[in-house]
């Protein structure tokens, strides 16, 4: 709650509020779409479902020592950051299923943790070793 250190910024905080809260509608739409995809596609792929409660946690509003707006902000942040983390996990598992190849190395690019076991970029032998093809299938050069 670093904002409490800057008590002389109420106008700035008020001006930023519509931009923060305006994201809530697209966030809810993303959440609904991601959940539909997750429930349908993961079952079709035979993948384990991501446990939503491991990512979305809304509990800080129960703290008696917080004011109303702090509680409201905590609900929003718990939901927004939780949905973002949940979506990233769904996307990561999808990427692992469909494309287990690392990206080319670029300065400043931070490789996601789930890429650690992916095949190296441009390394056909590593790809074939990590993802052996069925009999009668050939990998194009």
Secondary structure, 3 states (H helix, E strand, C coil): CHHHHCCCCHHHHHHHHHHHHHHHHHHHHHHHHHHHHHHHHHHHHCCCCCCHHHCCCCCHHHCCCCCHHHHHHHHHHHHHHHHHHHHHHHHHHHHHHHCCECCCCCCCCCCCHHHCCCECCCCHHHHHHHCCCCCCCCCCC
